[in-house]
């Protein structure tokens, strides 16, 4: 798949309130309350000579939320952020050193309500071939890439059912080599891959 073919599957718009309501009914199993905070992540697609890859970070063991887990670059919306797009791009630069002028934003995937009480907005971005990342050790222990083609194969997706507050929740798992990609990060990938079916 060429970067142009990939890009054609998205258009950059924030979800409307109506779409968010539908998304909540279909995708979220947790009920947001008045303490819910907004967060945004970048779903970074990197153009490599061998094909498109997804960039992941391994969160620092010192992080308050989800230490050591595999995630996308991103974080909590700051009060002075102009938009959730700005949040995703700012956090990406802070965590892995990719400047926003290296990223072509393509569009939004459905939002997720997390168990840590964040409403998470995933922004898909296409990145030209980059040679070096600058990791922030306070937030990121390591970073790695996985070929997008690995996730397009549905056989590499696993889902188990878990019960929380008497409601069944699907938990996504997508192992790759010695890495375990799971939870909201894997659920975001699942939504991304729907664009290729």
N, C-alpha and C positions, 0 to 999 in steps of 0.2 A: 504494500500500500504506500502510495506516495504521500508526502506531507500535504499536497494540495487536495488529494482525495480525503485525507483525514480532516483537514480544515473545513471542507464543504459540508460536513455533518453537523456543524454548530453555527449558531448565530448569537451574538452577544446581547443579551437582554437580562435584566433582573426579573425574577419571577413575580407575577402579579399576586395580589392578595388572594384572588380566587385560585390561582395555580398552587399557591402555598397551602391553601386549605385542602385541595385535592391531594397534594403531596403528603400532607400530614395524615390524611385518612389511609393512604396506601403504604407509605414508607415508614412512618414513625409510630412506635408503639408506646412511647412515653408521653405523658401530658405535660406541656410546658406550663410554668407558672410565672408569677410576676417577678421572680428572681432570675429568670432565664437571661443569659447574656449571648450576644451575637459573636460569632467567630467565622473566619474565612480561611480556606486553604487553597493553595494552588495545586492543581493536578498537572505536574510538569511533564510534557511530552518533549523528548529531546530528539532532534534529527541527527542520526548517526549514519555513516556510510553504509553500515550493515542493515539499517532500518530504524524504525521508531522505537524508542525505549521510554519507560516510565521511571522517573527519579523518585526515590524514597529516602527518608531520613530515619535513623535509629535515635530515638529521643534519649537525652541524657538521663542517667539514673538519678540525678538530683532534681528532676522536674517534679512539680507538685502533682500534676495530672498525668497519668499514664506513663510513668517512668520506664525507659527501656523499650517501649513499644515502637513498632514500625509505623511511620505516618508520612503524610505529605507535609511540606513546609506550610506553616500558617499559624494562626493563633487568634487571640481575643481582639475584638474591635476596641481600639482606644477612643476616648471621647473626642479627640481632635482629628480622627481619621475622616477624610472627606466622603468615603464610600467604602463598601465592603470589598470592592475591587482594589482600592488603595490598601486596605488591610492585608489582603492576600499577598500583594506585591511587596509591601513593606516588610512583612514577616519573612517572605522568601529571601529578600536581601539580607535581613538581619541573621537568618539561620544559616544560609548556604552561600551568600555573596553573589547571587545572580541579580544584576541590575534590571530594572523594569524595561529599559530600552532594548534588552536582549529577548524580551518575551512578547509574543503576539497573542493577546487574549482572544479566545475563540467563543466562549459561552459558558453558561452556568448549568450545572447538573442539579437535580432536586436537592433541597436542603434536608438535613437530618437533625433530629433532637437527640442529643447524647445523654448517656446516663450520668455524666458529670454536669448536666444542666446547661449545656450550650446549644444554641441553634447554629448549626454548622453549614456554611454555604461553600460548595466546591466550585472553583473557577478553573476551567481548562485553559492551559496556555501552551503554546508551541515555542520551543527554544531552539535557536540555531546551535549547531555543533559547538559545544564548549569544552575547553581543555582542562580547566581547573576550578574547583569549588573552594570557597573560604568558609570553613565550618566554624560556627560559634560554639566553643566547647561548653559554655554554660547551658546551652539548649540541645546540642546535637553531639552524639558520640561518633556517628559515622553516617555515610551516605552510600547508596548503591543504586544501580539501574537494573531493570528487568525488561527484556524485549516485550513490546506490546503484544506481539503474536502469542506469547505464553498465556495471556489472559483471554484472548479471543477464543481459545480452545476451552469450551465449557467443561471438559473433563478435568481441568485444573481448578475448578471451583468446588468447594465443599460447603454445605450448610447443615448446621445442627439446630435443633429447637431447644430453647431454654425458657423456663417459666419465671417471670418476675411480676410481683403484684397480681398473681393469678391470671396473667396474660402470657400467651406463647409469643416468643420473640425468635426470629431467625437470626443466627449468628453466622456470618460468612467467614470462611477460612480459605486462603489461597497460598499454600506453601510454594516456595521457590528455593531450590538448593537448600542451604542451611538457614534460610530466613522463613519466618512465619508471619504472613500478612493476614490480619484478621480484624474483626470488629468493624467499626465505621469506615476505616480505610478500605477494607475489602468490599464493604457495601457500596462505597463510592465507585470502586472499579467495576462492580457489577452494573451500576447505572451507566457508566461510561461504555461498557461493552454492548449494552442494549442498542447503541447507535450503529453497531456493525452487524445486527441480525436482521 
